[in-house]
């Protein structure tokens, strides 16, 4: 646990990816027609009491979209249809984005307990 608390591992790409995941979930839930788990709370600090960054979000029924491609339950035609629908949702959200990239918070995140 000492290695986790020294924060050396929680820099650069790891921290950016985690912050982007939280920001993306919050953004998706603000877009009409898209459904993602609602983020209830999070702490991006590695020096919090648990010793690791965390996200608490609601659980949705179903399977992760990333698993559909390898799922043998769907025919190739059904998989294509699913991914076409996902692509339509993504394209419909493009006008609300200023540019294509990872999503991040405009202002620094408030630390929990501060």
C-alpha positions in Angstrom: 0.0 0.0 0.0 2.9 2.4 0.6 3.7 2.3 -3.1 0.2 3.5 -3.9 0.2 6.3 -1.4 3.4 7.8 -2.7 1.5 9.0 -5.8 4.4 8.2 -8.2 2.1 5.9 -10.2 -0.7 8.5 -10.3 0.7 11.0 -12.7 0.4 11.8 -16.4 -1.6 9.4 -18.5 -3.2 7.5 -15.7 -4.6 10.6 -14.0 -5.6 12.2 -17.3 -7.4 9.0 -18.4 -9.3 8.8 -15.1 -10.3 12.5 -15.1 -11.4 12.1 -18.8 -13.6 9.0 -17.9 -15.4 11.0 -15.1 -15.9 14.0 -17.4 -17.1 11.8 -20.2 -19.7 10.0 -18.0 -20.9 13.4 -16.7 -21.2 14.8 -20.3 -23.0 11.7 -21.7 -25.6 12.0 -19.0 -26.3 15.5 -20.1 -26.9 14.5 -23.8 -30.5 13.7 -24.6 -30.9 10.2 -26.0 -27.7 8.7 -24.5 -27.6 6.5 -21.4 -24.6 5.8 -19.3 -24.2 5.1 -15.6 -24.7 8.2 -13.5 -21.7 9.2 -11.5 -22.7 9.6 -7.9 -19.4 10.6 -6.4 -15.7 10.4 -7.2 -12.2 11.2 -5.8 -9.4 11.7 -8.3 -6.7 11.9 -5.6 -4.5 9.0 -4.9 -3.8 10.2 -1.3 -7.4 9.9 -0.1 -8.3 7.6 2.8 -8.8 4.6 0.4 -5.3 5.1 -1.1 -6.6 5.0 -4.7 -8.7 7.2 -7.0 -12.3 5.9 -7.3 -15.7 6.4 -9.0 -19.0 5.5 -7.5 -21.7 5.1 -10.3 -25.0 3.4 -10.7 -25.0 0.0 -12.3 -26.9 -0.5 -15.5 -28.3 -3.8 -16.6 -27.0 -5.3 -19.8 -23.6 -6.0 -21.3 -20.8 -3.6 -22.1 -20.8 -2.5 -25.7 -17.2 -3.5 -26.0 -18.2 -7.1 -25.5 -20.8 -7.1 -28.4 -18.2 -7.7 -31.1 -17.0 -10.9 -29.6 -20.5 -12.1 -28.5 -21.5 -15.2 -30.5 -25.2 -14.6 -29.6 -25.5 -11.9 -32.3 -25.3 -12.5 -36.0 -22.9 -10.4 -38.0 -25.9 -8.4 -39.4 -27.1 -7.7 -35.9 -23.7 -6.6 -34.8 -23.5 -4.2 -37.8 -26.9 -2.8 -36.9 -25.9 -2.2 -33.3 -22.7 -0.4 -34.3 -24.5 1.6 -36.9 -26.9 2.8 -34.2 -24.1 3.7 -31.9 -22.4 5.6 -34.8 -25.6 7.6 -35.4 -25.7 8.6 -31.7 -22.1 9.7 -31.9 -22.7 11.7 -35.0 -25.8 13.4 -33.6 -23.7 14.6 -30.6 -20.9 16.0 -32.7 -22.4 19.5 -33.1 -22.3 20.0 -29.4 -18.6 19.3 -29.2 -16.1 22.1 -30.0 -13.5 19.6 -31.2 -12.9 15.8 -31.2 -10.7 14.7 -28.3 -10.9 13.4 -24.8 -13.2 15.3 -22.5 -11.8 17.1 -19.5 -13.1 19.5 -16.9 -12.8 23.2 -17.8 -12.1 24.1 -14.1 -10.0 22.1 -11.7 -12.0 19.5 -9.8 -12.8 20.3 -6.2 -11.2 17.9 -3.8 -13.6 16.0 -1.6 -13.6 17.3 1.9 -12.1 20.7 1.0 
